[in-house]
Amino acid sequence: MQSQIVADVAASTVDTVSLDSANVRVAIANGIARFDTLAVGLPQGIIEAKGTFGLAPGHTGTLSYHI
């Protein structure tokens, strides 16, 4: 499976969580998701992440994040 996901979200509410913004750029291939951009702006601060994440058995990655 191969996929590319791009999302730019403006102010929104998900359940009880308010989002100021969200930006996601991820490519999925060969059992690994590669996050080029993951940034979520909340009223309380920003969550950012980059790196890779294994999606299938035997696939690993390194995902770094900052809250």
C-alpha positions as CSV (number, residue, x, y, z in Angstrom):
1,M,0.0,0.0,0.0
2,Q,1.2,3.5,-0.8
3,S,-0.5,6.7,0.1
4,Q,0.2,10.4,0.6
5,I,-1.9,12.4,3.0
6,V,-2.0,16.2,3.2
7,A,-4.3,18.1,5.5
8,D,-4.4,21.7,6.5
9,V,-7.2,22.3,9.0
10,A,-8.4,25.7,10.3
11,A,-10.0,26.3,13.7
12,S,-12.2,23.4,14.6
13,T,-13.5,21.4,17.5
14,V,-13.1,17.6,17.8
15,D,-15.2,16.2,20.6
16,T,-14.3,18.5,23.5
17,V,-10.9,19.6,22.1
18,S,-10.5,22.9,20.3
19,L,-8.0,23.2,17.5
20,D,-6.5,26.5,16.4
21,S,-4.9,24.7,13.4
22,A,-3.5,21.4,12.2
23,N,-1.0,20.6,9.4
24,V,-0.2,17.1,8.4
25,R,2.1,15.7,5.6
26,V,2.6,12.0,5.7
27,A,3.6,9.4,3.1
28,I,2.9,5.7,3.7
29,A,4.8,2.9,1.8
30,N,6.2,-0.5,2.5
31,G,4.7,-0.7,6.1
32,I,6.2,2.6,7.2
33,A,4.5,6.0,7.7
34,R,6.9,9.0,7.2
35,F,5.7,12.1,8.9
36,D,7.3,15.2,7.2
37,T,5.0,17.6,9.1
38,L,2.7,17.0,12.0
39,A,1.7,20.2,13.8
40,V,-1.4,20.8,15.9
41,G,-2.1,24.2,17.4
42,L,-4.2,24.2,20.5
43,P,-5.2,27.0,22.8
44,Q,-2.8,25.5,25.4
45,G,0.2,25.2,23.0
46,I,1.6,23.3,20.0
47,I,2.2,19.7,19.4
48,E,4.8,18.9,16.7
49,A,6.2,15.6,15.4
50,K,8.5,14.3,12.6
51,G,9.9,11.0,11.7
52,T,8.8,7.4,10.8
53,F,6.4,5.0,12.4
54,G,6.1,1.2,11.6
55,L,2.7,0.1,10.6
56,A,3.3,-3.6,10.0
57,P,5.0,-6.3,11.9
58,G,8.8,-6.1,11.5
59,H,8.7,-2.5,10.5
60,T,10.0,0.1,13.0
61,G,10.7,3.8,12.9
62,T,11.8,6.8,15.0
63,L,9.2,9.5,15.7
64,S,10.3,12.6,17.6
65,Y,7.8,14.9,19.1
66,H,7.6,18.1,21.0
67,I,4.7,19.3,23.2
